[in-house]
C-alpha cells in the first residue's frame, strides 16, 4: 500500500474526502486514468472542486516532486457536465520526468503574476465552450510523493509598488482546497471451527479493510481435537483480538474475531476453506462531444476557438506525425493561448492591444504550416499534411480578418 502523499507547506488545507459509493457518471471519480506519453500509467494524487476558467479568473496547479526519483505529473480538468476537457496522454497538461525537488505549474490561463510551464488547451467535449464555470480537476502522477497547491487567480493584474502606481489593482488570489485520493473500509476476520467425533468443518469470512497510512496483517490459527481436550492457538497483528472456546463432550467450537486497523484502500474477499475473491468492476464512460457544431465558420473569437481546439485534438490523435507531433501541438497551443489573450483584452475594450495580441497567434499558425512543409515532415503521409495545412490556412486567414476588423468589446462572446 502506498503512503499518503506529502503536501507542501504552502499548499491548501488538505481535506480527506468522505467515503461513499462510486459515482454513476463521468468525472474525477470514474473517468479512466490516463497513460503518459512515455508509456507510464498514472494514479490519482489529488482531486479538486471549483476549478475555474471564466470571467477573468483562472486556476493554477503548482506541484513539487518530493520523491527521490523523477516522476510524471499531469493535471486533468472537467467542466460542469463532468466531462474531461484535456488529454494528458497527448501531452496537454502533462509534465514528464519532473526531477526530484523540481516544481512545475500547469494553469488554465496565462497569468501575469505567475510563471507557467504549460497552459491547458480545452478540447471541444462537454459544453464545448472555452471556459470552466463550475469545474473540477485532479492531479495524476506516476508516483504518490507529489505535493501540490491550487490557486484561483486573476490572470490580468500584477503586483505593483504602490509608491510607483498607487491606482494599480493587485491580482485577486484564492486557495483552492485539494483532497488527497483515498477510499475507506473496515476489517473483520471471523473463523469458526467445529469438531464432532473427529469430523472437522471450518468456515472463514473476511470483509477486508486497510489504509494507505498503515499495513495490517491478521493471522488466525485454530486447532481442535475430538474429545474433552482441545488446544487453540490464535495470533494476530491488529487493534483488537478476542477468542472464545467452548468444549462439550466430543464437540469443540472455537470462534476468533480480529478487528484490524482501519485504513484507506478497499478490498473485499470471502473464503470458505478455499478463498474466493470478488474483484472490482471497472466501467468505461464514453464522453460526449459537441458544443461547437452549430457555430458558423468565420473570423470570430468563438469560431476560431472551436476550430483551434478541433485542430489540436486532430493533431493529438494523428498517429502518422512521428517526432514532429510535440512541436506541432506546441505551435497550435501557443496560437490558441495568444488568441485567448486577445479575446480577454477585447473584453476590456482595448482594440489596439487586442490587435497586437492577435499577431503572435497568426505567426504560430504560419510556423505550424511551415513545419508541415519542412524536410523533417517528409515521412508524414501527404494526405495528412494536406488536410492539416488546409485547416490551418483557413484559421490563419480568419485570424487576419478578425485582426483587421475587430470591434471591442462587441466581438467578445457573451460569458
C-alpha positions as CSV (number, residue, x, y, z in Angstrom):
1,X,0.0,0.0,0.0
2,X,1.3,3.4,-0.9
3,X,1.8,6.2,1.7
4,X,-0.4,9.3,2.0
5,X,1.0,11.9,-0.4
6,X,3.3,14.5,1.2
7,X,1.9,18.1,0.9
8,X,3.9,21.3,0.6
9,X,3.9,23.7,3.5
10,X,2.3,26.4,1.3
11,X,-0.3,24.0,-0.1
12,X,-4.0,24.4,0.5
13,X,-5.5,22.7,3.6
14,X,-5.9,19.1,2.6
15,X,-9.3,17.6,3.4
16,X,-9.9,13.8,3.4
17,X,-13.0,13.0,1.3
18,X,-15.9,11.2,2.9
19,X,-16.2,7.6,1.8
20,X,-19.3,6.7,-0.3
21,X,-20.5,4.7,-3.2
22,X,-18.8,5.1,-6.6
23,X,-20.4,7.8,-8.8
24,X,-22.6,6.7,-11.7
25,X,-21.5,9.4,-14.1
26,X,-18.2,10.6,-15.6
27,X,-16.0,13.0,-13.7
28,X,-12.9,12.9,-11.4
29,X,-14.2,9.8,-9.7
30,X,-14.7,7.3,-12.5
31,X,-13.1,8.7,-15.7
32,X,-10.4,6.2,-16.7
33,X,-6.9,7.2,-15.7
34,X,-4.5,8.3,-18.5
35,X,-1.3,6.8,-19.6
36,X,1.5,9.4,-20.1
37,X,3.2,9.8,-23.5
38,X,6.2,7.8,-22.2
39,X,4.0,4.8,-21.6
40,X,3.8,5.1,-17.8
41,X,0.5,4.6,-16.1
42,X,-1.0,7.3,-13.8
43,X,-2.5,7.3,-10.4
44,X,-4.7,9.9,-8.8
45,X,-2.9,12.0,-6.2
46,X,-5.3,14.9,-5.5
47,X,-8.8,16.0,-6.6
48,X,-10.2,19.5,-6.5
49,X,-13.7,21.1,-6.8
50,X,-14.2,24.7,-8.1
51,X,-11.7,24.7,-11.0
52,X,-12.4,28.0,-12.8
53,X,-11.6,29.4,-16.2
54,X,-14.2,32.2,-16.6
55,X,-14.8,35.9,-16.1
56,X,-11.1,36.8,-15.8
57,X,-10.4,34.0,-13.3
58,X,-8.1,31.1,-13.9
59,X,-6.8,28.1,-11.9
60,X,-3.2,27.2,-11.5
61,X,-1.9,23.8,-10.1
62,X,1.6,24.1,-8.6
63,X,3.2,20.7,-7.8
64,X,6.6,19.7,-6.5
65,X,8.2,16.2,-6.8
66,X,9.2,15.3,-3.2
67,X,10.3,11.8,-4.2
68,X,13.9,10.7,-4.8
69,X,13.3,9.7,-8.4
70,X,11.8,11.6,-11.4
71,X,8.0,11.4,-11.8
72,X,5.5,12.3,-14.5
73,X,2.9,14.8,-13.3
74,X,-0.4,15.6,-15.0
75,X,-3.4,17.8,-14.5
76,X,-6.9,16.9,-15.8
77,X,-9.8,19.3,-15.7
78,X,-13.6,18.6,-16.0
79,X,-16.3,21.0,-16.9
80,X,-19.7,21.3,-15.1
81,X,-21.1,18.4,-17.0
82,X,-18.3,16.1,-15.6
83,X,-16.6,15.7,-19.0
84,X,-12.8,15.6,-19.3
85,X,-11.6,18.7,-21.2
86,X,-7.9,17.9,-21.8
87,X,-5.8,14.9,-22.8
88,X,-2.8,14.2,-20.6
89,X,-1.9,11.2,-22.9
90,X,-1.5,13.7,-25.7
91,X,0.7,16.0,-23.6
92,X,-2.0,18.5,-22.8
93,X,-1.5,19.1,-19.0
94,X,1.4,16.6,-18.7
95,X,4.9,17.3,-17.4
96,X,7.2,14.3,-18.0
97,X,10.3,13.3,-15.9
98,X,10.0,16.0,-13.3
99,X,13.3,15.8,-11.4
100,X,13.4,15.3,-7.6
101,X,12.7,18.6,-5.8
102,X,11.5,20.3,-9.0
103,X,8.3,22.3,-9.2
104,X,6.0,22.7,-12.2
105,X,2.9,24.8,-12.8
106,X,0.0,23.9,-15.1
107,X,-2.7,26.5,-15.5
108,X,-6.0,27.1,-17.3
109,X,-4.9,30.6,-18.4
110,X,-1.7,32.6,-18.7
111,X,-1.4,34.6,-15.5
112,X,0.6,37.8,-15.3
113,X,1.5,37.2,-11.7
114,X,2.7,33.6,-12.1
115,X,5.3,31.6,-14.0
116,X,3.8,28.7,-16.1
117,X,5.2,25.5,-17.5
118,X,2.1,24.8,-19.5
119,X,-1.3,26.3,-20.3
120,X,-4.2,23.9,-20.8
121,X,-5.9,23.8,-24.2
122,X,-9.5,22.8,-23.6
123,X,-11.0,20.4,-26.1
124,X,-14.5,20.7,-27.7
125,X,-16.0,18.0,-25.5
126,X,-18.8,18.6,-22.9
127,X,-20.1,22.1,-23.2
128,X,-17.6,22.8,-25.9
129,X,-17.1,26.3,-24.6
130,X,-13.6,27.7,-23.9
131,X,-14.3,28.1,-20.2
132,X,-14.8,26.2,-16.9
133,X,-17.7,27.7,-14.9
134,X,-18.1,25.1,-12.1
135,X,-15.4,22.7,-13.0
136,X,-13.4,20.1,-11.1
137,X,-9.9,18.7,-11.5
138,X,-7.4,16.0,-10.5
139,X,-3.7,15.8,-10.2
140,X,-2.3,12.5,-11.6
141,X,1.2,11.2,-11.5
142,X,3.4,8.1,-11.8
143,X,4.1,8.2,-8.0
144,X,2.2,9.5,-5.0
145,X,5.0,11.6,-3.4
146,X,3.9,14.8,-5.0
147,X,3.0,18.0,-3.1
148,X,0.6,20.4,-4.7
149,X,-1.3,23.7,-4.2
150,X,-4.1,25.0,-6.4
151,X,-4.8,28.7,-6.7
152,X,-7.6,30.6,-8.3
153,X,-6.0,33.8,-9.8
154,X,-7.0,36.9,-11.6
155,X,-4.8,36.5,-14.8
156,X,-4.6,40.1,-15.8
157,X,-3.0,42.1,-13.0
158,X,0.4,42.0,-11.4
159,X,1.7,43.2,-8.0
160,X,2.9,46.8,-8.4
161,X,4.8,49.1,-6.0
162,X,2.1,51.5,-4.6
163,X,4.7,54.2,-4.5
164,X,5.0,54.0,-8.3
165,X,1.5,53.1,-9.1
166,X,-1.0,54.0,-6.3
167,X,-4.0,53.2,-8.5
168,X,-2.8,49.8,-9.8
169,X,-5.1,47.0,-8.8
170,X,-3.4,43.9,-7.2
171,X,-4.4,40.5,-8.5
172,X,-7.1,38.6,-6.8
173,X,-5.9,35.2,-5.5
174,X,-7.5,32.5,-3.5
175,X,-6.5,29.0,-2.4
176,X,-8.4,26.0,-3.9
177,X,-8.8,23.0,-1.5
178,X,-7.1,19.9,-2.7
179,X,-8.2,16.4,-1.4
180,X,-5.8,13.5,-1.4
181,X,-7.1,10.4,-3.2
182,X,-8.4,8.0,-0.6
183,X,-11.0,5.3,0.0
184,X,-12.4,3.8,3.2
185,X,-13.2,0.3,4.5
186,X,-13.3,-1.8,7.7
187,X,-11.7,-5.2,8.6
188,X,-13.2,-8.1,10.5
189,X,-11.9,-11.7,10.4
190,X,-14.1,-14.4,11.9
191,X,-13.1,-18.0,12.0
192,X,-15.2,-20.8,13.4
193,X,-14.0,-24.4,13.7
194,X,-16.2,-27.3,15.0
195,X,-15.0,-30.9,15.6
196,X,-17.6,-33.6,16.2
197,X,-16.2,-37.1,16.6
198,X,-13.1,-36.4,14.6
199,X,-15.0,-34.7,11.7
200,X,-13.9,-31.1,11.3
201,X,-15.7,-28.2,9.5
202,X,-14.1,-24.7,9.1
203,X,-15.5,-21.5,7.7
204,X,-13.9,-18.1,7.4
205,X,-15.4,-14.8,6.2
206,X,-13.2,-11.7,5.7
207,X,-14.6,-8.3,4.6
208,X,-11.1,-6.8,4.4
209,X,-10.1,-3.2,5.1
210,X,-6.8,-1.4,5.0
211,X,-5.3,2.1,5.0
212,X,-2.8,3.9,2.8
213,X,-1.1,5.1,6.1
214,X,-0.7,1.6,7.6
215,X,-0.2,-2.0,6.8
216,X,-2.2,-4.7,8.7
217,X,-1.6,-8.4,8.8
218,X,-4.1,-10.7,10.5
219,X,-3.2,-14.3,11.2
220,X,-5.6,-16.7,12.9
221,X,-4.8,-20.4,13.5
222,X,-7.4,-22.7,15.1
223,X,-6.7,-26.4,16.1
224,X,-9.4,-28.6,17.7
225,X,-9.3,-32.2,18.8
226,X,-12.2,-34.5,19.3
227,X,-12.9,-35.5,22.9
228,X,-12.8,-33.4,26.0
229,X,-9.3,-32.0,25.4
230,X,-8.9,-29.0,22.9
231,X,-5.9,-26.9,22.0
232,X,-6.2,-23.5,20.4
233,X,-3.5,-21.1,19.2
234,X,-4.6,-17.6,17.8
235,X,-2.2,-14.9,16.8
236,X,-3.0,-11.5,15.2
237,X,-1.4,-8.2,14.4
238,X,-4.2,-5.7,14.7
239,X,-6.0,-3.5,17.1
240,X,-8.5,-5.9,18.8
241,X,-8.5,-9.7,19.2
242,X,-10.9,-11.9,21.0
243,X,-11.1,-15.7,21.3
244,X,-13.9,-17.8,22.7
245,X,-13.6,-21.6,23.2
246,X,-16.3,-23.9,24.3
247,X,-15.9,-27.7,24.9
248,X,-18.9,-30.0,25.4
249,X,-18.0,-33.7,25.4
250,X,-16.5,-34.5,22.0
251,X,-17.6,-31.2,20.5
252,X,-15.4,-28.2,20.5
253,X,-16.4,-24.8,19.0
254,X,-13.9,-22.0,18.7
255,X,-14.6,-18.5,17.4
256,X,-11.9,-16.0,16.8
257,X,-12.6,-12.4,15.8
258,X,-9.9,-9.9,14.9
259,X,-10.6,-6.2,14.2
260,X,-7.7,-4.8,12.2
261,X,-6.6,-1.2,11.9
262,X,-8.9,1.0,9.8
263,X,-7.4,2.1,6.6
264,X,-8.0,3.6,3.1
265,X,-7.9,1.2,0.2
266,X,-10.9,-1.1,-0.4
267,X,-10.6,-4.9,-0.8
268,X,-13.4,-7.4,-0.3
269,X,-12.7,-11.2,-0.1
270,X,-14.9,-14.1,1.0
271,X,-13.4,-17.5,1.6
272,X,-14.8,-20.9,2.8
273,X,-12.0,-23.4,3.2
274,X,-10.9,-22.2,-0.2
275,X,-10.6,-18.5,-1.0
276,X,-13.0,-16.6,-3.2
277,X,-12.1,-13.0,-4.2
278,X,-14.7,-10.5,-5.5
279,X,-12.8,-8.3,-7.9
280,X,-13.9,-4.6,-8.5
281,X,-15.8,-3.8,-11.7
282,X,-14.3,-1.2,-14.0
283,X,-16.8,0.9,-16.1
284,X,-15.6,3.0,-19.0
285,X,-17.7,6.0,-19.9
286,X,-17.7,7.4,-23.4
287,X,-17.6,11.1,-23.1
288,X,-20.0,13.2,-25.3
289,X,-18.6,15.7,-27.7
290,X,-20.2,18.8,-29.2
291,X,-20.9,22.4,-28.4
292,X,-19.2,23.8,-31.5
293,X,-21.2,22.0,-34.1
294,X,-23.7,24.9,-34.6
295,X,-21.0,27.7,-34.6
296,X,-20.6,29.2,-38.1
297,X,-17.1,29.2,-39.6
298,X,-15.8,32.7,-39.8
299,X,-13.5,35.4,-38.3
300,X,-15.0,35.4,-34.8
301,X,-13.4,34.6,-31.4
302,X,-15.8,31.7,-30.8
303,X,-15.4,30.1,-34.2
304,X,-11.6,30.4,-34.1
305,X,-11.6,28.8,-30.6
306,X,-13.7,25.9,-31.7
307,X,-11.6,25.3,-34.8
308,X,-8.3,25.6,-32.9
309,X,-9.5,23.1,-30.3
310,X,-10.6,20.7,-33.0
311,X,-7.3,21.0,-34.9
312,X,-5.3,20.4,-31.6
313,X,-7.4,17.3,-31.0
314,X,-6.9,16.1,-34.6
315,X,-3.1,16.5,-34.3
316,X,-3.0,14.8,-30.9
317,X,-4.9,11.8,-32.3
318,X,-2.9,11.5,-35.6
319,X,-0.5,8.6,-35.5
320,X,1.5,9.5,-38.6
321,X,3.2,12.7,-37.4
322,X,6.1,10.9,-35.7
323,X,8.6,13.0,-33.9
324,X,7.1,16.3,-35.1
325,X,3.9,15.9,-33.2
326,X,5.1,17.6,-30.0
327,X,6.3,20.6,-32.0
328,X,3.1,20.9,-34.0
329,X,1.0,20.7,-30.8
330,X,3.1,23.3,-29.1
331,X,2.6,25.7,-32.0
332,X,-1.1,25.3,-32.0
333,X,-1.5,25.6,-28.3
334,X,0.5,28.8,-28.3
335,X,-1.6,30.1,-31.1
336,X,-4.7,29.4,-29.1
337,X,-3.2,31.0,-26.0
338,X,-2.5,34.3,-27.8
339,X,-6.0,34.2,-29.3
340,X,-7.4,33.8,-25.8
341,X,-5.3,36.7,-24.5
342,X,-6.6,38.9,-27.4
343,X,-10.2,37.9,-26.5
344,X,-9.6,38.9,-22.9
345,X,-8.1,42.3,-23.9
346,X,-11.0,42.9,-26.2
347,X,-13.4,42.4,-23.3
348,X,-11.6,45.3,-21.7
349,X,-12.5,47.5,-24.8
350,X,-8.8,47.7,-25.8
351,X,-8.9,47.4,-29.6
352,X,-5.2,48.3,-30.1
353,X,-3.9,45.8,-27.6
354,X,-6.3,43.1,-29.0
355,X,-4.9,43.6,-32.5
356,X,-1.4,43.5,-31.1
357,X,-2.1,40.2,-29.3
358,X,-3.6,38.5,-32.4
359,X,-0.3,38.9,-34.3
360,X,1.7,36.2,-32.5
361,X,-1.4,33.9,-32.8
362,X,-1.2,34.3,-36.6
363,X,2.6,33.8,-36.5
364,X,2.2,30.5,-34.7
365,X,-0.2,29.2,-37.3
366,X,2.3,30.3,-40.0
367,X,5.0,28.3,-38.2
368,X,2.7,25.3,-38.0
369,X,2.2,25.3,-41.7
370,X,5.9,25.8,-42.3
371,X,6.7,22.8,-40.1
372,X,4.4,20.7,-42.3
373,X,6.4,21.9,-45.3
374,X,9.8,21.2,-43.8
375,X,12.2,18.5,-44.8
376,X,11.6,16.7,-41.4
377,X,7.9,16.3,-42.4
378,X,8.8,14.2,-45.5
379,X,7.8,11.0,-43.7
380,X,4.3,12.2,-42.9
381,X,1.7,10.9,-45.4
382,X,0.9,13.6,-48.0
383,X,-2.9,13.3,-47.4
384,X,-2.4,14.0,-43.7
385,X,-0.2,17.1,-44.4
386,X,-2.6,18.5,-47.0
387,X,-5.6,18.1,-44.6
388,X,-3.8,19.8,-41.7
389,X,-2.4,22.6,-43.9
390,X,-5.8,23.4,-45.4
391,X,-7.4,23.6,-42.0
392,X,-4.6,25.7,-40.6
393,X,-4.6,28.1,-43.6
394,X,-8.3,28.8,-43.1
395,X,-7.8,29.6,-39.4
396,X,-4.9,31.9,-40.3
397,X,-7.0,33.8,-42.9
398,X,-9.8,34.3,-40.3
399,X,-7.4,35.4,-37.6
400,X,-6.0,38.0,-40.0
401,X,-9.6,39.1,-40.9
402,X,-10.5,39.4,-37.3
403,X,-7.4,41.4,-36.5
404,X,-8.3,43.9,-39.3
405,X,-12.0,44.3,-38.4
406,X,-12.2,43.5,-34.7
407,X,-14.6,45.7,-32.6
408,X,-14.2,45.7,-28.9
409,X,-15.9,44.8,-26.7
410,X,-18.8,44.0,-29.1
411,X,-17.0,41.0,-30.7
412,X,-16.3,39.2,-27.4
413,X,-18.7,36.2,-27.0
414,X,-21.1,36.5,-24.0
415,X,-19.9,34.8,-20.8
